[in-house]
C-alpha cells in the first residue's frame, strides 16, 4: 500500500503503519547531508506496516510539525533483501523503519547515514533522551546510526492458578537457582503418554535465546562487533535451557506443544492452564488483559547468574539510507516521531482506545525513560486486579536492568546462528560446545563479509 499525504491531510489520516519507509532515489553522499536545512519537499518512507493507535497518533503529530512537507508512506513490511536491492538500483528511500538488530549491519557497509549531526541539528542528546541499552543497540564506531523507538523488555509471567495447584511459590521461579527452578517445574509439569499437556515453565528457548545467553554471563559479540558465539561463557545458558526442556519431555516435545498454543486467542496458554510460567515480552500483557477475570497472574523478573534482575533491549528504529534524496526533512520527521510530545499524543490515543474497549492500560514502553514515566503517571492506574497490576509494575521495574544484545555488523546473523546452535544442542544433535563452534564459524563469515569494505 502506498500513498502521498500533505502534512495537513496526514493529521486526518487513520490507517498507517510505523515500521519503515521507502523513498525516492538520490545520490547525495552521507557526508554532504545538511540536517540543518529547512525541511521541505517529500519524505519517502518505507516499512510502516500495520500501524495501530500508537502509530497513527504519532504520525499525525509529526506531520503537523512539518507544514508543507509531504509524507509518502509505503506501508509494506521491511525486507532486508529488498532493501539492498533498492539501494543498488538507485531507488533510495528517505526513511526506513527496521528492527534495531539490522542497523549496525548497514552502518558497517555505509548503506545508511550516521545521525549524530541530525541529533545536533535538533538539539537532541541521545544518551539523555533514550535508555542507555537502546542507544548501545545502534552505536557503531563511535557514531549513532538510527533514531530508536520502543523498548520491549522480557520478564516471566506466572499462572498463579497452576502454581498454587502444584504448591509452587513465585520465589521458586528463579532462573539464578537451577535446582530450585527445576524442582518447581517438575511439580507443575504434566504429560499424557509422554506428550506434554502442561509446561511448568516455557523458556521460549529460541525466541528469547539472547536473554538466556547474556543473562547467564555470556556474550554475543566483542567490542568491535565481531561474533563471540563460541566463547565458553555462552555454554551455561545453553546447558540451563537443556535442563529445563529435558525436564519436560525434551526440546522437540516442548517446542511442538508450545507452537500449538492459541497465543492470541480466547484459549491461550494461560487461560487453558498449559503453562505455569513463561518468558514474555512487555507487549504480551496487552494480549492477556481481556481475559484478566479468568486468570490469576503475577510476574517475576528474569534473574542473571548472580541472582540480579536482568533484561535485554529490543525494538525498532528509523534510519536514513545513504543517498536519500531528502535527508533534512527525513531527520526532522524522525525526531518529531520520537519526541516526548509525539509519545504524549500516543498515550492519549491509547487511553481513548482503552476507554472505548474497556481494556487495561499497561503503559507504553517508548525507549525514552522520561516519556515512559510521564505516560505511566498519567494513564496507568489501578485496574482492580492486584495480580495484573503487579505484572505491569514488574515490567516497569525490569526496564531499568536492560542490556543491549550488542552492536554488530553481523547482528541478525548472530541471532539466527545462535538459534540454530540452541536448537541443535537442545535436540542432542550436538554438544553445546560443538553447536556454538559451528554457529561461530557461520556468524564470522557474515561478519567478515559485512566488514570487507
N, C-alpha and C positions, 0 to 999 in steps of 0.2 A: 504494500500500500504506500502511495507516495502522494504528497500534497504540498502546496505552497501557500503560506499564510502570512499576511502582514501582521505587525505587532498588535494592531487593534483587533483584527479578526481572530488572532490567536487567543486573546483573552476569552473569547466566547466559545472556543473550541472545547469539545467534551471528550473526545477519544483520541489519545495518543499514547505512545509508549516511551518510557525512559530507559532505553538500553543501548543507544548508539546512533550515529548519524552519518549518512553518506553525503559527499559533496561533489562539486564540480571540479574539473581538472585545473591545474595551475602548476607553475614551475618555480615559484618563489622559494629560494633556499631558506632553511630554518634560520640561519644566521642573520638574514635580512628582514625577518619578520618584525614589524613595528607594532608592538602591542599597545603603544600609547596613542595610536591614530584613532580618530573619531569613528566609532562603529557605524557602518553604513553598508548598503548593498544586501546581498543574500548570504545567509549561512546555510550550507547544505549539511544535513545531519543524518546519520545512519545508525540503526540498531535500537531504536526507541520502540520496541515491541511491547504490546500488552500493558500499556500504562494504566494504572488504577487511579484512585482519587489522589493519592500522594504524588503521583507523577504528573497528572494533568494540572493540578493546582500549582505546582512549581513551574511547569511550562508556561502557564498563563501569567504567572508573576514575572518570570524572566522576560517574556515577550513584551510585557507592558513597560519594562525599563528601557527597551531599545526601540524607541519611536522611529518608524521608517525603515527598520531592518526587517527583511523578510526571512522567515524560518521555513526552509524546505525540508520537511521531515520524511525520511524513508523509514517507515515503521516495520521493517523486517529485521529478523534476528541477525546479530553479528555472526560472521563466519570467517574463521581465520584464513582459509584458502581463498575465499572470495576477496578478502581484504588485500592480500598481497597481489592478487591478480589485477584488481582495480588500480592499485598504485602503479604496477608495472605498465598498465595500459594508458596511464595518464588521467584516468577518471578518479580524481582525488577528492575525497570528502573534506569538509572543513572541520567537522567534529565526528568522532566515533565513540560510542559507548561500548565498553568491553569489561570482562572480568579483570580484576587487577593482576591476576597471575600472568596475563599476556603482556603487560605493559613493558617490563624490562626486556622481554624478547625483542620487541620492536625498537626500543631505545638503543639496544646494542647494535642493531642493523641500520640505525639512522633513518628509520622509516617514520618516526614521529618526532615532534619538536620538543626540546626542553622548555619548561614553562616557568622557570624562575623569573624571567623578565615579565611574563604575564602577571605573575603574582605581585611583583614590584609595581607594575603599572596600576594595579588596582588596590595597592596598599594592603595586601593580604599576607600575613605571616603564617605559612603552613604549619609550623611547629606549635603555634598558638591556636590556630583555628581547628585543627584536626587532632585526633588521638595520635600519639607517637607511633604506635604499631601500624596505623593506617598510612602514615607518611612513609614509614620504612618500606612498605609494600611497593611503593612507586619511586623510590630513590635509587639511583644508579650512577656511579662515577661522580658523586658529589653534585648531582643535579636532580631535580624533580620533574617527572615526565608526564604527569597526569593530574587532573582535578578529581579527587576521590569523592565517593558518596556511599553511604551505608556502612555499617559495621555489624555483622550478624554473629555474635559470639555463641558458641555452643555451651550447653550445660546438660545436666542429667535430670529428666523429668521422671518422677516416681508415681507409680499407680498404687496409691495407698491401700486400696481395697485388696490388691494382690499381696502387698507386703504384710498387711495385718492378718490376712488369712494364713500366711505362712509363718507368722511370728517373727518377721524381719523388721528391723528399725531403719530409719533413714540414715543413721550414722554408720550402718553396716555397708551402705553403698558408697564405698570409699576406694577409689582407684589407686590410692597410695598404699593400701593394705591388701595385697592379693589374697592372702589366706582368708581374711575376714570376708572379702567380696565373694570369693568362690564358694564359701560356705553358705552365704546368703543366696547365691544363685542356685545352689543345689536344693535349698529349701523351696524355692519358688518354681523351679523348672518342672514342667510336666510333659509327658510324651505318651503316645499310643502306638504300639507296635514299632518302637524305635523312631517314630516320626514326632517331632516337637508339636505340641498343642499349646504350649506357653513357654516363652523365654523368660528366665529370671532377669536377664539383662541383655539387651540388644546393644552391642557396642558400635554398630554401624561401621564395621571394620574398614571397608574401603571408602565409604562416603566421608568418614572422619579420620582417615589414616594419618594425616599430618598432625592432628591433635594428639593421637596416641604416641607417635614417634617423638615429637617435641616435648610432650608432657612427661615422658619417661626419661628425658635427658638427652635425646638425640638431636641431630641437626640435618637439615636437608641440603644446605649449600654453605660454602665458606664466605668470607667477607668480600671476595671478588665475584661471587655468584656461581662459582664452579660447583657442580653437584658433589655431595658427600654421602651418597646413599649407602656406601659400604663402610662407613665409619662404625666401629664396634659399639659406639653408644646407641646406635639405632636398633640393636638386637633386642634390648629389653622391651621395647614397645611391641615388637612383633611376637615375642615369646609370651607376653601377657595376653595379647589377643588370642593366641593359640590356646592358652589355658582356658580362657573364657568360652571360646567356641567348642573346644573339646569337651567341656563340662556340660554341653547342651546338645550332644549328638554329633558334633563335628561341624566344620565350616560349611560344607555343602548343604547339610540339613538346615542349619541356621539361615543361610542365605536364601535357600528355596522357600522356607517358611516366611521369612520377613519380606521377601519380594512379593508375596501374595497378600500382604496387609492392605486393607482398604484405607490407606493412609489419609486420604482427604474426604472420606465418606462417613456415612452415619454409623457404620460398623467398623470404625477404625480400631487400631490395635489396643487403644486404651479402653474404649467402650467395650470391646469384645474380650477384655482381660487376657489378651495374648502376650502382653509384656508386663513385667513387674517394674522395670526401669529401662530407659532408652536415652541415648545421647541424641539431643535435638538442637538445632539452631534456634535463634531467638524468634524467628518468624512462626515457629510451629504452634506456640500457644494461641495464636490467632485462629489456627485451624481447629483447635480443641475448644475454643470459647463457646461455640453454640451448644456444646454437649456438657457444659460445666455442671448442670443439675444432675447429670448421670454419673459424674466422676468424683473421685476424691484424689486430688493431685497435690503434690509438693515437688520441690526441686532441690537439688544439691549441686554444688559446683564440681566439675572435674578437678581432681587433685593430682598434682605432679608427684614425682617420686619422693619428694621431701615432705609431702603432705600439705603443700600450699595450694590455694585455689589457682587454677590455670585455665587460660582460654587462648584462642587464636583469632586473628582478624581475618575477615573475609568480606567481600563486597565488590562493587564495580567502580568504574572510573571513566572519565571523559579524556580523550586525547585529541591532539591536532596533528594530522599526518603531515610529514614533510612535503612541501609543495602545495599545501592547501591554498586556495585562492583568496580566502578572506580571514586570515588569522586574527586580525584585530577584533573584528566582530565576534569571531568564534570564542576568543578569550573572554571577552566581556560577557557573552551569553553563558559560558560555563561557570564563571564566577557568580553571576546572578542566580543560576540554577541551584547553587550550593551555599548561598548566603543564609544567614540566620533568618532574614525576612522571608526567603522562599520556604524555609522549613516552618516558619510561623504559619504561612499560608497552608502548607501541607497538614500541619497539626490541626488547624481549624477545619479543613476539609475532612480529615479522618474523624474528628469529633462529630461532625454533622452526619457522616455516614453511620457511625455507631449509634447516634441518636435515632436515625431512621430505621436501622435494622435491629436495634435493641442489643447489640453485641457489647463486649467488654473492650475498653480501650487499653491495649497493652503497651502503648507508647510507640515512639519511633526511634530507631537507632540509626542516627544520621551519619555517623563518622565524626561528628563535631561534639565535644563534651558540653560546650555551652548550650548549643541547640537542644541536645538531649535533656539537659537539666531543666531548661525552660519549658519544654513540652511536657516533661514529666510532672512538673509542679502545677501546670495549668490544666492538664487533661487526664492524667492518670489518677483516678480516685478509687476509693474502696468499692469493690464490686458486690459486696455482700457475701462473697465466698472467700473465707480466710485462706484456704489452701491455694486457690488460684491466685490470690493477691501475693502470696508468698512466692509462687512461681515467677510472677512478674518481677518482684523485688530481687530475686536471685539473679535474673539476667542483668538487671541494672548493676548488681554487685560485681558480676564476673567481667563486665566490660572493662573494668579498671585493671584486670590482670592479663589483658590480651597481649599476645606476642605476634609479631609478623611471621608468616611462613618463611620469609626470606626472599630477598630480591635477586632474581637470577635470569639471565638471558634464556635459560632453559626451564623456566618456572613451570610451564604447563607440562613439558615432557617429564620433569622430575616427579610431578604429581601422578602422571599416568604410569610411569615406571614403578613408582612406589606402590601403587595399587596392584600392579602386576606381581610385584615381589610378595606383597602380603597375601594375595590370592594363592600363589604357588606354595608359600610356606604354610599357610593355614590348611591347605588341602593335603599337605605332606608330600607334595611332589618334589620339593627341595628343602634343604635345611634353611633356616633364616639367613645364615651366612652366604650360602650359595645363591639364594634368591636376591639378596641385596647386592651381591657382587655382579650378578648379571644385569640387574637394574642400573647399577652404576655405569657399566660399560655403555649401555644404550643411552642413558642420560648424558654421559660425557660426549658421545658422538654428536648429540643435539647441541650441546653447549659449544663444542668446537666449531660446528657449522655456523651457529649464530654469531660467534665472535671472530669469524675468519676474515671479516672486513670486506 
